[in-house]
Amino acid sequence: MLLIAVTGMRASGKGVFGSVARQEGLAVFEMSAAVLELMRRQGTSQTNTGIRDFATKLRAEKGAGVVAQLTSEAIAKSAAGKPAAVVLGVRSPEEISEFRKNFQVKLIAIDAPDEERLRRVKERGRQGDPTTARELEWADQKELSWGLGKAMELADVRVKNDCPLQTARERMRLALQQALG
């Protein structure tokens, strides 16, 4: 199965990419779902700091590829027999390597300006999102420490999301088609 893995900083547009992929009939998985489910089971607070600290501890205890390992299991069960699927939120080269154990992987990196990302997190009001520039910078540094910048450098396809939503959706549709071959 082809797995289109999407990486990018928080609020860069990964969710929009997922929406585009769903419109094209692809199953879409989010890496954060595995972390949030573990947190829910343990009764851990799902705040910006709580999520990042939990994920950092999880990776330190079980390895940098643990979230990809958990997500691979979900993909294998839910998308079995399908030619392709999408996973959003890849954070490190180790996660990419973990996915490559089970899937043919094409990596897409989405990039957006910091000020635009801050505007988006404020607008969407998602649980666990930072609410200030300082909190966003802290979250970025935490995710960069996991290897996010290195993962983005490995991308097969890059999408610049510095434009109106409809233009971004078209750019993402073209990137998806390129990844699908």
Stockholm file with secondary structure:
# STOCKHOLM 1.0

chainA/1-181         MLLIAVTGMRASGKGVFGSVARQEGLAVFEMSAAVLELMRRQGTSQTNTGIRDFATKLRAEKGAGVVAQLTSEAIAKSAAGKPAAVVLGVRSPEEISEFRKNFQVKLIAIDAPDEERLRRVKERGRQGDPTTARELEWADQKELSWGLGKAMELADVRVKNDCPLQTARERMRLALQQALG
#=GR chainA/1-181 SS CEEEEEEESTTSSHHHHHHHHHHTTCEEEEHHHHHHHHHHHHTCCCSHHHHHHHHHHHHHHHCTTHHHHHHHHHHHHHSTTCSEEEEEEECCHHHHHHHHTTSEEEEEEEECCHHHHHHHHHHHCCTTCCCSHHHHHHHHHHHHHTTHHHHHHTCSEEEECCSCHHHHHHHHHHHHHHHHC
#=GC SS_cons         CEEEEEEESTTSSHHHHHHHHHHTTCEEEEHHHHHHHHHHHHTCCCSHHHHHHHHHHHHHHHCTTHHHHHHHHHHHHHSTTCSEEEEEEECCHHHHHHHHTTSEEEEEEEECCHHHHHHHHHHHCCTTCCCSHHHHHHHHHHHHHTTHHHHHHTCSEEEECCSCHHHHHHHHHHHHHHHHC
//
